Amino acid sequence: MSLIYLRQATLADLPTIMPIIANAKALLKADGSPQWQDGYPDEAAITADINNQQSWLLIVDGQVAGTAAQVVGDNADYQYRGIIHVAEPGDNARRAYELNLD
């Protein structure tokens, strides 16, 4: 049975997070989505998420399997009260979610 859990990301995790984000951006572009095609999220945005304790990692059997930013509250960029963006490596990288938590 796999050991699966979430943990908050740290600045030391940036080298692991950024390739996951880049892969998700490429797959969104290939799918014709305009999401994340303007440079966001970049390393500065991920760093801010980490510093604001909003960046999380999905750990499966001791390896990073995904990353998410959990923003609870108002966000001027979205018409949601809470937003979770998830980008997973490999075949699952097509999953970038915006969830309405209302």
C-alpha positions in Angstrom: 0.0 0.0 0.0 1.3 3.5 -0.9 2.0 6.1 1.7 0.2 9.3 0.4 0.1 12.6 2.2 0.2 16.4 1.7 2.8 18.7 3.2 3.5 22.4 3.0 6.1 23.3 0.4 9.3 25.1 1.4 11.7 27.2 -0.6 13.9 24.2 -0.9 11.2 22.5 -3.0 11.3 25.1 -5.8 13.6 23.0 -8.0 11.0 20.2 -7.8 7.9 22.4 -8.2 8.9 24.5 -11.2 9.3 21.6 -13.7 5.8 20.3 -12.7 4.4 23.8 -13.4 6.3 24.0 -16.7 4.9 20.6 -17.7 1.4 21.7 -16.8 1.7 24.9 -18.8 2.9 23.0 -21.9 0.0 20.6 -21.7 -2.5 23.4 -21.2 -1.1 25.1 -24.3 -1.2 21.9 -26.3 -4.8 21.5 -25.3 -5.6 25.0 -26.6 -6.2 26.5 -23.2 -5.1 30.1 -22.6 -4.7 29.4 -18.8 -1.1 29.9 -17.6 0.1 31.1 -21.0 1.1 34.6 -19.8 4.0 33.6 -17.6 2.0 33.0 -14.5 2.7 31.2 -12.3 6.4 32.0 -12.4 9.0 31.3 -9.7 8.1 34.6 -8.0 4.4 33.6 -7.7 5.4 30.1 -6.4 7.8 31.7 -3.9 5.0 34.0 -2.7 2.7 31.0 -2.3 5.4 29.2 -0.2 6.1 32.3 1.9 2.3 32.7 2.5 2.0 29.1 3.5 -0.3 28.4 0.6 1.8 26.0 -1.4 1.4 22.2 -0.9 3.0 19.1 -2.2 1.4 15.7 -2.8 3.8 13.1 -1.6 3.5 9.4 -2.8 5.9 6.9 -1.3 8.4 9.7 -0.4 8.4 11.3 -3.9 6.7 14.6 -4.9 3.8 13.6 -7.1 2.0 16.9 -7.4 1.8 20.5 -6.3 -1.1 22.8 -5.4 -1.6 26.3 -4.2 -4.6 26.7 -1.8 -5.8 30.2 -1.7 -8.7 30.8 0.7 -10.4 34.1 0.5 -11.1 36.7 -2.2 -8.9 36.7 -5.2 -9.4 39.5 -7.8 -8.2 37.2 -10.6 -11.0 34.7 -10.1 -14.7 34.7 -9.3 -14.2 32.1 -6.6 -14.0 32.3 -2.9 -11.3 29.6 -2.8 -9.1 28.2 -5.5 -6.9 25.1 -5.8 -4.6 24.7 -8.7 -3.1 21.3 -9.1 -0.4 20.2 -11.5 0.8 16.6 -11.4 3.8 15.2 -13.3 3.5 12.6 -16.1 0.2 11.7 -17.7 -1.8 13.4 -15.0 -0.3 16.9 -15.7 -3.4 17.8 -17.7 -5.2 18.3 -14.4 -5.1 22.0 -13.5 -8.2 22.7 -11.4 -10.1 25.7 -10.3 -12.6 24.7 -7.7 -15.5 26.8 -6.5 -15.5 26.2 -2.8 -18.8 28.1 -2.2 
